[in-house]
Amino acid sequence: MSDPATTPLVAAARVLRIEGEALLAMAENLPADFTAAVEALMACKGRVILSGIGKSGHIARKIAATLSSTGTPAYFVHPAEASHGDLGTITPDDAVIALSNSGETSELGDLIAHTKRFSIPLLAISARATSTLARAADICLTLPAAPEACPLGLAPTTSTTMALALGDALAVALMERRGFEPEHFRTFHPGGRLGARLARVGQLMRGADDLPLVATDTPMAETLLVMTQKGFGTAGVVDAGRLAGVITDGDLRRNMDGLMGKTALDVATRTPLTAPPDMLAAEAVALMNQRKITMLFVTDAEHRPLGILHIHDCLRAGL
């Protein structure tokens, strides 16, 4: 019978404290073969195969997904399915990471035998260094001893949290070894807000065909037509192919007196705010918000206009 003094909040805090202490202990005493595991995965010419059953299988799936999205091709193979034909998907170019807290999961037997038969590197994540899995593995990442957060000490809680965190540690270490950059991350995460936040200005801008450009000596009557036709309410003033200024509605209001007798350069703001195509679109949005403007001309290093970025384009992309 449960203790009436034990509230859900007390139970939750106890679980988090137990699991948090286990993670801190592992951070202070990482498995001895961790560096060797990273190097083995770096040397893998094929894919990293994750396997496990029960709760370990769920953790293995998540580790496979994290590895794949951070530059290390990986996928999950269920050990039971492996015994019924899926072993054929695992080649000598691959590496296998098998998860089992006890290290005695019988369902992994055929998978282990397959790695030995074809000299496929086998890495183990287990809590027992003397287990069958650990002894069969080429590299064993042994989890430190820690109590399960389950009050009965039976449900995998702390052990699965440690295995999951160790998988994250492997993925991040591999990311750093590979020199994985934000643009690589976006390649694997093109959808949703995450993909949008990693988009570059050059990917969202309107191209050269949409640019509202006029020469420095263009009369304002013609300039107004260009501003209207292109639909941005602005015009870029170019001199010898370079952006010399930008005309906005604000510039028109400030120059209403004798406006039609002036040229584009007379009215333009001579030092316009621009963005390079490799700037993160999120940074460009922050810049527009800071300056209280709705668009930016995109220019190259020589200040030649390449495109135009409107804040509406950024909003549509999910920024």
C-alpha positions as protocol buffer text, in pm:
chain_id: "A"
residue {
  index: 1
  type: MET
  ca { x: 0 y: 0 z: 0 }
}
residue {
  index: 2
  type: SER
  ca { x: 139 y: 342 z: -92 }
}
residue {
  index: 3
  type: ASP
  ca { x: 248 y: 587 z: 172 }
}
residue {
  index: 4
  type: PRO
  ca { x: -19 y: 861 z: 196 }
}
residue {
  index: 5
  type: ALA
  ca { x: 258 y: 1110 z: 269 }
}
residue {
  index: 6
  type: THR
  ca { x: 409 y: 1045 z: -74 }
}
residue {
  index: 7
  type: THR
  ca { x: 256 y: 1296 z: -314 }
}
residue {
  index: 8
  type: PRO
  ca { x: 301 y: 1293 z: -692 }
}
residue {
  index: 9
  type: LEU
  ca { x: 533 y: 1592 z: -665 }
}
residue {
  index: 10
  type: VAL
  ca { x: 750 y: 1419 z: -408 }
}
residue {
  index: 11
  type: ALA
  ca { x: 765 y: 1106 z: -625 }
}
residue {
  index: 12
  type: ALA
  ca { x: 852 y: 1309 z: -935 }
}
residue {
  index: 13
  type: ALA
  ca { x: 1129 y: 1498 z: -756 }
}
residue {
  index: 14
  type: ARG
  ca { x: 1272 y: 1172 z: -621 }
}
residue {
  index: 15
  type: VAL
  ca { x: 1281 y: 1014 z: -969 }
}
residue {
  index: 16
  type: LEU
  ca { x: 1449 y: 1315 z: -1126 }
}
residue {
  index: 17
  type: ARG
  ca { x: 1701 y: 1339 z: -847 }
}
residue {
  index: 18
  type: ILE
  ca { x: 1795 y: 971 z: -870 }
}
residue {
  index: 19
  type: GLU
  ca { x: 1832 y: 983 z: -1247 }
}
residue {
  index: 20
  type: GLY
  ca { x: 2011 y: 1320 z: -1240 }
}
residue {
  index: 21
  type: GLU
  ca { x: 2265 y: 1193 z: -987 }
}
residue {
  index: 22
  type: ALA
  ca { x: 2328 y: 889 z: -1207 }
}
residue {
  index: 23
  type: LEU
  ca { x: 2395 y: 1111 z: -1511 }
}
residue {
  index: 24
  type: LEU
  ca { x: 2635 y: 1330 z: -1313 }
}
residue {
  index: 25
  type: ALA
  ca { x: 2816 y: 1020 z: -1189 }
}
residue {
  index: 26
  type: MET
  ca { x: 2851 y: 895 z: -1547 }
}
residue {
  index: 27
  type: ALA
  ca { x: 2980 y: 1236 z: -1661 }
}
residue {
  index: 28
  type: GLU
  ca { x: 3251 y: 1214 z: -1398 }
}
residue {
  index: 29
  type: ASN
  ca { x: 3339 y: 858 z: -1491 }
}
residue {
  index: 30
  type: LEU
  ca { x: 3269 y: 796 z: -1860 }
}
residue {
  index: 31
  type: PRO
  ca { x: 3315 y: 442 z: -1991 }
}
residue {
  index: 32
  type: ALA
  ca { x: 3684 y: 375 z: -2051 }
}
residue {
  index: 33
  type: ASP
  ca { x: 3624 y: 279 z: -2413 }
}
residue {
  index: 34
  type: PHE
  ca { x: 3421 y: 588 z: -2505 }
}
residue {
  index: 35
  type: THR
  ca { x: 3696 y: 741 z: -2723 }
}
residue {
  index: 36
  type: ALA
  ca { x: 3757 y: 404 z: -2890 }
}
residue {
  index: 37
  type: ALA
  ca { x: 3384 y: 381 z: -2962 }
}
residue {
  index: 38
  type: VAL
  ca { x: 3384 y: 723 z: -3131 }
}
residue {
  index: 39
  type: GLU
  ca { x: 3685 y: 629 z: -3344 }
}
residue {
  index: 40
  type: ALA
  ca { x: 3527 y: 297 z: -3442 }
}
residue {
  index: 41
  type: LEU
  ca { x: 3209 y: 472 z: -3554 }
}
residue {
  index: 42
  type: MET
  ca { x: 3411 y: 734 z: -3742 }
}
residue {
  index: 43
  type: ALA
  ca { x: 3587 y: 452 z: -3928 }
}
residue {
  index: 44
  type: CYS
  ca { x: 3258 y: 287 z: -4024 }
}
residue {
  index: 45
  type: LYS
  ca { x: 3217 y: 298 z: -4403 }
}
residue {
  index: 46
  type: GLY
  ca { x: 2854 y: 188 z: -4398 }
}
residue {
  index: 47
  type: ARG
  ca { x: 2582 y: 252 z: -4145 }
}
residue {
  index: 48
  type: VAL
  ca { x: 2557 y: 217 z: -3770 }
}
residue {
  index: 49
  type: ILE
  ca { x: 2302 y: -47 z: -3676 }
}
residue {
  index: 50
  type: LEU
  ca { x: 2127 y: -10 z: -3339 }
}
residue {
  index: 51
  type: SER
  ca { x: 1950 y: -301 z: -3177 }
}
residue {
  index: 52
  type: GLY
  ca { x: 1782 y: -390 z: -2852 }
}
residue {
  index: 53
  type: ILE
  ca { x: 1457 y: -530 z: -2721 }
}
residue {
  index: 54
  type: GLY
  ca { x: 1196 y: -394 z: -2482 }
}
residue {
  index: 55
  type: LYS
  ca { x: 1288 y: -62 z: -2325 }
}
residue {
  index: 56
  type: SER
  ca { x: 1641 y: -96 z: -2461 }
}
residue {
  index: 57
  type: GLY
  ca { x: 1491 y: -122 z: -2808 }
}
residue {
  index: 58
  type: HIS
  ca { x: 1305 y: 206 z: -2764 }
}
residue {
  index: 59
  type: ILE
  ca { x: 1627 y: 375 z: -2654 }
}
residue {
  index: 60
  type: ALA
  ca { x: 1815 y: 219 z: -2947 }
}
residue {
  index: 61
  type: ARG
  ca { x: 1558 y: 362 z: -3191 }
}
residue {
  index: 62
  type: LYS
  ca { x: 1604 y: 710 z: -3048 }
}
residue {
  index: 63
  type: ILE
  ca { x: 1984 y: 687 z: -3063 }
}
residue {
  index: 64
  type: ALA
  ca { x: 1962 y: 573 z: -3426 }
}
residue {
  index: 65
  type: ALA
  ca { x: 1743 y: 872 z: -3508 }
}
residue {
  index: 66
  type: THR
  ca { x: 1980 y: 1115 z: -3335 }
}
residue {
  index: 67
  type: LEU
  ca { x: 2285 y: 971 z: -3510 }
}
residue {
  index: 68
  type: SER
  ca { x: 2115 y: 988 z: -3850 }
}
residue {
  index: 69
  type: SER
  ca { x: 2011 y: 1350 z: -3805 }
}
residue {
  index: 70
  type: THR
  ca { x: 2360 y: 1458 z: -3699 }
}
residue {
  index: 71
  type: GLY
  ca { x: 2567 y: 1316 z: -3981 }
}
residue {
  index: 72
  type: THR
  ca { x: 2613 y: 948 z: -3888 }
}
residue {
  index: 73
  type: PRO
  ca { x: 2385 y: 726 z: -4102 }
}
residue {
  index: 74
  type: ALA
  ca { x: 2212 y: 483 z: -3866 }
}
residue {
  index: 75
  type: TYR
  ca { x: 1899 y: 274 z: -3836 }
}
residue {
  index: 76
  type: PHE
  ca { x: 1734 y: 36 z: -3595 }
}
residue {
  index: 77
  type: VAL
  ca { x: 1705 y: -340 z: -3652 }
}
residue {
  index: 78
  type: HIS
  ca { x: 1476 y: -536 z: -3422 }
}
residue {
  index: 79
  type: PRO
  ca { x: 1666 y: -842 z: -3294 }
}
residue {
  index: 80
  type: ALA
  ca { x: 1369 y: -1075 z: -3352 }
}
residue {
  index: 81
  type: GLU
  ca { x: 1327 y: -951 z: -3709 }
}
residue {
  index: 82
  type: ALA
  ca { x: 1703 y: -987 z: -3755 }
}
residue {
  index: 83
  type: SER
  ca { x: 1668 y: -1358 z: -3681 }
}
residue {
  index: 84
  type: HIS
  ca { x: 1406 y: -1384 z: -3955 }
}
residue {
  index: 85
  type: GLY
  ca { x: 1588 y: -1225 z: -4246 }
}
residue {
  index: 86
  type: ASP
  ca { x: 1683 y: -872 z: -4146 }
}
residue {
  index: 87
  type: LEU
  ca { x: 2040 y: -982 z: -4076 }
}
residue {
  index: 88
  type: GLY
  ca { x: 2082 y: -951 z: -4452 }
}
residue {
  index: 89
  type: THR
  ca { x: 2066 y: -573 z: -4420 }
}
residue {
  index: 90
  type: ILE
  ca { x: 2379 y: -567 z: -4202 }
}
residue {
  index: 91
  type: THR
  ca { x: 2698 y: -569 z: -4412 }
}
residue {
  index: 92
  type: PRO
  ca { x: 3070 y: -592 z: -4328 }
}
residue {
  index: 93
  type: ASP
  ca { x: 3094 y: -216 z: -4391 }
}
residue {
  index: 94
  type: ASP
  ca { x: 2853 y: -148 z: -4103 }
}
residue {
  index: 95
  type: ALA
  ca { x: 2901 y: -129 z: -3727 }
}
residue {
  index: 96
  type: VAL
  ca { x: 2653 y: -257 z: -3468 }
}
residue {
  index: 97
  type: ILE
  ca { x: 2561 y: -106 z: -3131 }
}
residue {
  index: 98
  type: ALA
  ca { x: 2362 y: -350 z: -2918 }
}
residue {
  index: 99
  type: LEU
  ca { x: 2184 y: -233 z: -2601 }
}
residue {
  index: 100
  type: SER
  ca { x: 2100 y: -459 z: -2310 }
}
residue {
  index: 101
  type: ASN
  ca { x: 2113 y: -352 z: -1947 }
}
residue {
  index: 102
  type: SER
  ca { x: 2172 y: -705 z: -1823 }
}
residue {
  index: 103
  type: GLY
  ca { x: 2378 y: -805 z: -2125 }
}
residue {
  index: 104
  type: GLU
  ca { x: 2200 y: -1140 z: -2126 }
}
residue {
  index: 105
  type: THR
  ca { x: 1920 y: -1066 z: -2374 }
}
residue {
  index: 106
  type: SER
  ca { x: 1879 y: -1395 z: -2557 }
}
residue {
  index: 107
  type: GLU
  ca { x: 1712 y: -1234 z: -2858 }
}
residue {
  index: 108
  type: LEU
  ca { x: 2043 y: -1066 z: -2945 }
}
residue {
  index: 109
  type: GLY
  ca { x: 2217 y: -1401 z: -2992 }
}
residue {
  index: 110
  type: ASP
  ca { x: 2177 y: -1430 z: -3368 }
}
residue {
  index: 111
  type: LEU
  ca { x: 2278 y: -1067 z: -3417 }
}
residue {
  index: 112
  type: ILE
  ca { x: 2596 y: -1118 z: -3213 }
}
residue {
  index: 113
  type: ALA
  ca { x: 2679 y: -1435 z: -3407 }
}
residue {
  index: 114
  type: HIS
  ca { x: 2628 y: -1247 z: -3736 }
}
residue {
  index: 115
  type: THR
  ca { x: 2878 y: -976 z: -3637 }
}
residue {
  index: 116
  type: LYS
  ca { x: 3135 y: -1242 z: -3552 }
}
residue {
  index: 117
  type: ARG
  ca { x: 3075 y: -1438 z: -3870 }
}
residue {
  index: 118
  type: PHE
  ca { x: 3136 y: -1136 z: -4093 }
}
residue {
  index: 119
  type: SER
  ca { x: 3386 y: -944 z: -3875 }
}
residue {
  index: 120
  type: ILE
  ca { x: 3142 y: -657 z: -3818 }
}
residue {
  index: 121
  type: PRO
  ca { x: 3246 y: -426 z: -3531 }
}
residue {
  index: 122
  type: LEU
  ca { x: 3018 y: -480 z: -3232 }
}
residue {
  index: 123
  type: LEU
  ca { x: 2975 y: -216 z: -2963 }
}
residue {
  index: 124
  type: ALA
  ca { x: 2774 y: -287 z: -2650 }
}
residue {
  index: 125
  type: ILE
  ca { x: 2596 y: -58 z: -2407 }
}
residue {
  index: 126
  type: SER
  ca { x: 2533 y: -256 z: -2091 }
}
residue {
  index: 127
  type: ALA
  ca { x: 2545 y: -227 z: -1714 }
}
residue {
  index: 128
  type: ARG
  ca { x: 2741 y: -551 z: -1670 }
}
residue {
  index: 129
  type: ALA
  ca { x: 3099 y: -567 z: -1796 }
}
residue {
  index: 130
  type: THR
  ca { x: 3108 y: -945 z: -1746 }
}
residue {
  index: 131
  type: SER
  ca { x: 2785 y: -1019 z: -1929 }
}
residue {
  index: 132
  type: THR
  ca { x: 2759 y: -1233 z: -2241 }
}
residue {
  index: 133
  type: LEU
  ca { x: 2703 y: -925 z: -2460 }
}
residue {
  index: 134
  type: ALA
  ca { x: 2990 y: -731 z: -2306 }
}
residue {
  index: 135
  type: ARG
  ca { x: 3234 y: -1020 z: -2347 }
}
residue {
  index: 136
  type: ALA
  ca { x: 3130 y: -1071 z: -2709 }
}
residue {
  index: 137
  type: ALA
  ca { x: 3162 y: -704 z: -2799 }
}
residue {
  index: 138
  type: ASP
  ca { x: 3473 y: -547 z: -2947 }
}
residue {
  index: 139
  type: ILE
  ca { x: 3403 y: -235 z: -2741 }
}
residue {
  index: 140
  type: CYS
  ca { x: 3181 y: -221 z: -2433 }
}
residue {
  index: 141
  type: LEU
  ca { x: 3043 y: 103 z: -2293 }
}
residue {
  index: 142
  type: THR
  ca { x: 2961 y: -2 z: -1939 }
}
residue {
  index: 143
  type: LEU
  ca { x: 2703 y: 201 z: -1752 }
}
residue {
  index: 144
  type: PRO
  ca { x: 2793 y: 288 z: -1392 }
}
residue {
  index: 145
  type: ALA
  ca { x: 2609 y: 118 z: -1109 }
}
residue {
  index: 146
  type: ALA
  ca { x: 2304 y: 324 z: -1012 }
}
residue {
  index: 147
  type: PRO
  ca { x: 1968 y: 243 z: -856 }
}
residue {
  index: 148
  type: GLU
  ca { x: 1656 y: 239 z: -1071 }
}
residue {
  index: 149
  type: ALA
  ca { x: 1418 y: 524 z: -990 }
}
residue {
  index: 150
  type: CYS
  ca { x: 1131 y: 275 z: -971 }
}
residue {
  index: 151
  type: PRO
  ca { x: 1049 y: 222 z: -598 }
}
residue {
  index: 152
  type: LEU
  ca { x: 1045 y: -154 z: -660 }
}
residue {
  index: 153
  type: GLY
  ca { x: 1381 y: -137 z: -836 }
}
residue {
  index: 154
  type: LEU
  ca { x: 1235 y: -328 z: -1128 }
}
residue {
  index: 155
  type: ALA
  ca { x: 1117 y: -93 z: -1404 }
}
residue {
  index: 156
  type: PRO
  ca { x: 1399 y: 29 z: -1630 }
}
residue {
  index: 157
  type: THR
  ca { x: 1423 y: 399 z: -1547 }
}
residue {
  index: 158
  type: THR
  ca { x: 1768 y: 517 z: -1445 }
}
residue {
  index: 159
  type: SER
  ca { x: 1936 y: 257 z: -1664 }
}
residue {
  index: 160
  type: THR
  ca { x: 1747 y: 361 z: -1978 }
}
residue {
  index: 161
  type: THR
  ca { x: 1807 y: 729 z: -1904 }
}
residue {
  index: 162
  type: MET
  ca { x: 2181 y: 665 z: -1879 }
}
residue {
  index: 163
  type: ALA
  ca { x: 2182 y: 462 z: -2202 }
}
residue {
  index: 164
  type: LEU
  ca { x: 1991 y: 737 z: -2383 }
}
residue {
  index: 165
  type: ALA
  ca { x: 2226 y: 1008 z: -2254 }
}
residue {
  index: 166
  type: LEU
  ca { x: 2529 y: 801 z: -2350 }
}
residue {
  index: 167
  type: GLY
  ca { x: 2386 y: 772 z: -2702 }
}
residue {
  index: 168
  type: ASP
  ca { x: 2348 y: 1150 z: -2714 }
}
residue {
  index: 169
  type: ALA
  ca { x: 2707 y: 1187 z: -2598 }
}
residue {
  index: 170
  type: LEU
  ca { x: 2824 y: 959 z: -2880 }
}
residue {
  index: 171
  type: ALA
  ca { x: 2622 y: 1152 z: -3138 }
}
residue {
  index: 172
  type: VAL
  ca { x: 2754 y: 1491 z: -3027 }
}
residue {
  index: 173
  type: ALA
  ca { x: 3114 y: 1368 z: -3008 }
}
residue {
  index: 174
  type: LEU
  ca { x: 3079 y: 1234 z: -3363 }
}
residue {
  index: 175
  type: MET
  ca { x: 2925 y: 1564 z: -3477 }
}
residue {
  index: 176
  type: GLU
  ca { x: 3228 y: 1752 z: -3349 }
}
residue {
  index: 177
  type: ARG
  ca { x: 3471 y: 1505 z: -3503 }
}
residue {
  index: 178
  type: ARG
  ca { x: 3298 y: 1541 z: -3840 }
}
residue {
  index: 179
  type: GLY
  ca { x: 3285 y: 1920 z: -3825 }
}
residue {
  index: 180
  type: PHE
  ca { x: 2905 y: 1909 z: -3857 }
}
residue {
  index: 181
  type: GLU
  ca { x: 2772 y: 2262 z: -3924 }
}
residue {
  index: 182
  type: PRO
  ca { x: 2425 y: 2423 z: -3902 }
}
residue {
  index: 183
  type: GLU
  ca { x: 2378 y: 2402 z: -4279 }
}
residue {
  index: 184
  type: HIS
  ca { x: 2441 y: 2026 z: -4262 }
}
residue {
  index: 185
  type: PHE
  ca { x: 2184 y: 2002 z: -3983 }
}
residue {
  index: 186
  type: ARG
  ca { x: 1925 y: 2182 z: -4194 }
}
residue {
  index: 187
  type: THR
  ca { x: 1982 y: 1933 z: -4477 }
}
residue {
  index: 188
  type: PHE
  ca { x: 1846 y: 1660 z: -4250 }
}
residue {
  index: 189
  type: HIS
  ca { x: 1578 y: 1884 z: -4091 }
}
residue {
  index: 190
  type: PRO
  ca { x: 1418 y: 2073 z: -4381 }
}
residue {
  index: 191
  type: GLY
  ca { x: 1070 y: 2079 z: -4230 }
}
residue {
  index: 192
  type: GLY
  ca { x: 914 y: 2273 z: -3947 }
}
residue {
  index: 193
  type: ARG
  ca { x: 1038 y: 2564 z: -3741 }
}
residue {
  index: 194
  type: LEU
  ca { x: 1381 y: 2410 z: -3687 }
}
residue {
  index: 195
  type: GLY
  ca { x: 1447 y: 2392 z: -4059 }
}
residue {
  index: 196
  type: ALA
  ca { x: 1325 y: 2748 z: -4104 }
}
residue {
  index: 197
  type: ARG
  ca { x: 1547 y: 2884 z: -3827 }
}
residue {
  index: 198
  type: LEU
  ca { x: 1849 y: 2735 z: -3999 }
}
residue {
  index: 199
  type: ALA
  ca { x: 1755 y: 2868 z: -4344 }
}
residue {
  index: 200
  type: ARG
  ca { x: 1985 y: 3122 z: -4506 }
}
residue {
  index: 201
  type: VAL
  ca { x: 1878 y: 3453 z: -4657 }
}
residue {
  index: 202
  type: GLY
  ca { x: 1978 y: 3330 z: -5002 }
}
residue {
  index: 203
  type: GLN
  ca { x: 1732 y: 3041 z: -4972 }
}
residue {
  index: 204
  type: LEU
  ca { x: 1432 y: 3263 z: -4894 }
}
residue {
  index: 205
  type: MET
  ca { x: 1502 y: 3579 z: -5095 }
}
residue {
  index: 206
  type: ARG
  ca { x: 1325 y: 3678 z: -5417 }
}
residue {
  index: 207
  type: GLY
  ca { x: 1570 y: 3649 z: -5704 }
}
residue {
  index: 208
  type: ALA
  ca { x: 1711 y: 3892 z: -5959 }
}
residue {
  index: 209
  type: ASP
  ca { x: 1398 y: 3884 z: -6179 }
}
residue {
  index: 210
  type: ASP
  ca { x: 1192 y: 4035 z: -5897 }
}
residue {
  index: 211
  type: LEU
  ca { x: 1436 y: 4311 z: -5810 }
}
residue {
  index: 212
  type: PRO
  ca { x: 1294 y: 4667 z: -5835 }
}
residue {
  index: 213
  type: LEU
  ca { x: 1607 y: 4841 z: -5965 }
}
residue {
  index: 214
  type: VAL
  ca { x: 1656 y: 5184 z: -6123 }
}
residue {
  index: 215
  type: ALA
  ca { x: 1960 y: 5383 z: -6232 }
}
residue {
  index: 216
  type: THR
  ca { x: 2082 y: 5681 z: -6030 }
}
residue {
  index: 217
  type: ASP
  ca { x: 1952 y: 5933 z: -6285 }
}
residue {
  index: 218
  type: THR
  ca { x: 1608 y: 5775 z: -6332 }
}
residue {
  index: 219
  type: PRO
  ca { x: 1333 y: 6040 z: -6296 }
}
residue {
  index: 220
  type: MET
  ca { x: 1107 y: 5983 z: -5999 }
}
residue {
  index: 221
  type: ALA
  ca { x: 803 y: 5938 z: -6222 }
}
residue {
  index: 222
  type: GLU
  ca { x: 963 y: 5626 z: -6372 }
}
residue {
  index: 223
  type: THR
  ca { x: 1095 y: 5518 z: -6034 }
}
residue {
  index: 224
  type: LEU
  ca { x: 744 y: 5522 z: -5888 }
}
residue {
  index: 225
  type: LEU
  ca { x: 625 y: 5299 z: -6171 }
}
residue {
  index: 226
  type: VAL
  ca { x: 898 y: 5043 z: -6094 }
}
residue {
  index: 227
  type: MET
  ca { x: 811 y: 5052 z: -5724 }
}
residue {
  index: 228
  type: THR
  ca { x: 446 y: 4989 z: -5808 }
}
residue {
  index: 229
  type: GLN
  ca { x: 502 y: 4720 z: -6071 }
}
residue {
  index: 230
  type: LYS
  ca { x: 733 y: 4506 z: -5857 }
}
residue {
  index: 231
  type: GLY
  ca { x: 497 y: 4522 z: -5560 }
}
residue {
  index: 232
  type: PHE
  ca { x: 754 y: 4577 z: -5285 }
}
residue {
  index: 233
  type: GLY
  ca { x: 695 y: 4949 z: -5232 }
}
residue {
  index: 234
  type: THR
  ca { x: 1067 y: 5006 z: -5264 }
}
residue {
  index: 235
  type: ALA
  ca { x: 1336 y: 5054 z: -5528 }
}
residue {
  index: 236
  type: GLY
  ca { x: 1708 y: 4988 z: -5531 }
}
residue {
  index: 237
  type: VAL
  ca { x: 1924 y: 5254 z: -5693 }
}
residue {
  index: 238
  type: VAL
  ca { x: 2222 y: 5109 z: -5876 }
}
residue {
  index: 239
  type: ASP
  ca { x: 2539 y: 5274 z: -5996 }
}
residue {
  index: 240
  type: ALA
  ca { x: 2770 y: 5068 z: -6219 }
}
residue {
  index: 241
  type: GLY
  ca { x: 2594 y: 4753 z: -6101 }
}
residue {
  index: 242
  type: ARG
  ca { x: 2634 y: 4828 z: -5731 }
}
residue {
  index: 243
  type: LEU
  ca { x: 2361 y: 4927 z: -5487 }
}
residue {
  index: 244
  type: ALA
  ca { x: 2402 y: 5299 z: -5426 }
}
residue {
  index: 245
  type: GLY
  ca { x: 2081 y: 5356 z: -5231 }
}
residue {
  index: 246
  type: VAL
  ca { x: 1730 y: 5241 z: -5153 }
}
residue {
  index: 247
  type: ILE
  ca { x: 1402 y: 5430 z: -5184 }
}
residue {
  index: 248
  type: THR
  ca { x: 1118 y: 5345 z: -4945 }
}
residue {
  index: 249
  type: ASP
  ca { x: 782 y: 5500 z: -4862 }
}
residue {
  index: 250
  type: GLY
  ca { x: 956 y: 5695 z: -4588 }
}
residue {
  index: 251
  type: ASP
  ca { x: 1198 y: 5849 z: -4839 }
}
residue {
  index: 252
  type: LEU
  ca { x: 904 y: 5952 z: -5059 }
}
residue {
  index: 253
  type: ARG
  ca { x: 733 y: 6128 z: -4770 }
}
residue {
  index: 254
  type: ARG
  ca { x: 1049 y: 6310 z: -4674 }
}
residue {
  index: 255
  type: ASN
  ca { x: 1093 y: 6435 z: -5031 }
}
residue {
  index: 256
  type: MET
  ca { x: 735 y: 6526 z: -5126 }
}
residue {
  index: 257
  type: ASP
  ca { x: 831 y: 6886 z: -5198 }
}
residue {
  index: 258
  type: GLY
  ca { x: 927 y: 6886 z: -5567 }
}
residue {
  index: 259
  type: LEU
  ca { x: 938 y: 6505 z: -5580 }
}
residue {
  index: 260
  type: MET
  ca { x: 867 y: 6474 z: -5951 }
}
residue {
  index: 261
  type: GLY
  ca { x: 1155 y: 6704 z: -6038 }
}
residue {
  index: 262
  type: LYS
  ca { x: 1410 y: 6480 z: -5865 }
}
residue {
  index: 263
  type: THR
  ca { x: 1606 y: 6173 z: -5969 }
}
residue {
  index: 264
  type: ALA
  ca { x: 1621 y: 5839 z: -5789 }
}
residue {
  index: 265
  type: LEU
  ca { x: 1954 y: 5912 z: -5623 }
}
residue {
  index: 266
  type: ASP
  ca { x: 1827 y: 6249 z: -5497 }
}
residue {
  index: 267
  type: VAL
  ca { x: 1557 y: 6072 z: -5297 }
}
residue {
  index: 268
  type: ALA
  ca { x: 1734 y: 5748 z: -5197 }
}
residue {
  index: 269
  type: THR
  ca { x: 1887 y: 5665 z: -4861 }
}
residue {
  index: 270
  type: ARG
  ca { x: 2254 y: 5642 z: -4951 }
}
residue {
  index: 271
  type: THR
  ca { x: 2366 y: 5389 z: -4689 }
}
residue {
  index: 272
  type: PRO
  ca { x: 2094 y: 5123 z: -4699 }
}
residue {
  index: 273
  type: LEU
  ca { x: 2087 y: 4826 z: -4468 }
}
residue {
  index: 274
  type: THR
  ca { x: 2158 y: 4507 z: -4664 }
}
residue {
  index: 275
  type: ALA
  ca { x: 2209 y: 4138 z: -4593 }
}
residue {
  index: 276
  type: PRO
  ca { x: 2455 y: 3885 z: -4739 }
}
residue {
  index: 277
  type: PRO
  ca { x: 2299 y: 3567 z: -4884 }
}
residue {
  index: 278
  type: ASP
  ca { x: 2471 y: 3344 z: -4628 }
}
residue {
  index: 279
  type: MET
  ca { x: 2322 y: 3525 z: -4326 }
}
residue {
  index: 280
  type: LEU
  ca { x: 2079 y: 3315 z: -4124 }
}
residue {
  index: 281
  type: ALA
  ca { x: 1724 y: 3421 z: -4212 }
}
residue {
  index: 282
  type: ALA
  ca { x: 1646 y: 3438 z: -3840 }
}
residue {
  index: 283
  type: GLU
  ca { x: 1921 y: 3699 z: -3799 }
}
residue {
  index: 284
  type: ALA
  ca { x: 1778 y: 3899 z: -4090 }
}
residue {
  index: 285
  type: VAL
  ca { x: 1434 y: 3897 z: -3926 }
}
residue {
  index: 286
  type: ALA
  ca { x: 1586 y: 4020 z: -3601 }
}
residue {
  index: 287
  type: LEU
  ca { x: 1763 y: 4297 z: -3794 }
}
residue {
  index: 288
  type: MET
  ca { x: 1442 y: 4405 z: -3967 }
}
residue {
  index: 289
  type: ASN
  ca { x: 1255 y: 4408 z: -3636 }
}
residue {
  index: 290
  type: GLN
  ca { x: 1532 y: 4613 z: -3474 }
}
residue {
  index: 291
  type: ARG
  ca { x: 1530 y: 4872 z: -3755 }
}
residue {
  index: 292
  type: LYS
  ca { x: 1149 y: 4861 z: -3794 }
}
residue {
  index: 293
  type: ILE
  ca { x: 1166 y: 4779 z: -4166 }
}
residue {
  index: 294
  type: THR
  ca { x: 997 y: 4506 z: -4369 }
}
residue {
  index: 295
  type: MET
  ca { x: 1255 y: 4417 z: -4633 }
}
residue {
  index: 296
  type: LEU
  ca { x: 1625 y: 4395 z: -4705 }
}
residue {
  index: 297
  type: PHE
  ca { x: 1818 y: 4402 z: -5031 }
}
residue {
  index: 298
  type: VAL
  ca { x: 2053 y: 4106 z: -5052 }
}
residue {
  index: 299
  type: THR
  ca { x: 2396 y: 4192 z: -5189 }
}
residue {
  index: 300
  type: ASP
  ca { x: 2726 y: 4020 z: -5256 }
}
residue {
  index: 301
  type: ALA
  ca { x: 3067 y: 4124 z: -5124 }
}
residue {
  index: 302
  type: GLU
  ca { x: 3093 y: 4386 z: -5401 }
}
residue {
  index: 303
  type: HIS
  ca { x: 2757 y: 4534 z: -5301 }
}
residue {
  index: 304
  type: ARG
  ca { x: 2590 y: 4406 z: -5617 }
}
residue {
  index: 305
  type: PRO
  ca { x: 2219 y: 4332 z: -5559 }
}
residue {
  index: 306
  type: LEU
  ca { x: 2131 y: 3963 z: -5575 }
}
residue {
  index: 307
  type: GLY
  ca { x: 1777 y: 3960 z: -5444 }
}
residue {
  index: 308
  type: ILE
  ca { x: 1534 y: 4103 z: -5193 }
}
residue {
  index: 309
  type: LEU
  ca { x: 1408 y: 3951 z: -4869 }
}
residue {
  index: 310
  type: HIS
  ca { x: 1064 y: 4051 z: -4741 }
}
residue {
  index: 311
  type: ILE
  ca { x: 963 y: 3975 z: -4385 }
}
residue {
  index: 312
  type: HIS
  ca { x: 647 y: 3808 z: -4520 }
}
residue {
  index: 313
  type: ASP
  ca { x: 866 y: 3550 z: -4696 }
}
residue {
  index: 314
  type: CYS
  ca { x: 1030 y: 3473 z: -4364 }
}
residue {
  index: 315
  type: LEU
  ca { x: 694 y: 3441 z: -4187 }
}
residue {
  index: 316
  type: ARG
  ca { x: 566 y: 3205 z: -4453 }
}
residue {
  index: 317
  type: ALA
  ca { x: 875 y: 2991 z: -4404 }
}
residue {
  index: 318
  type: GLY
  ca { x: 790 y: 2955 z: -4035 }
}
residue {
  index: 319
  type: LEU
  ca { x: 1027 y: 3208 z: -3877 }
}
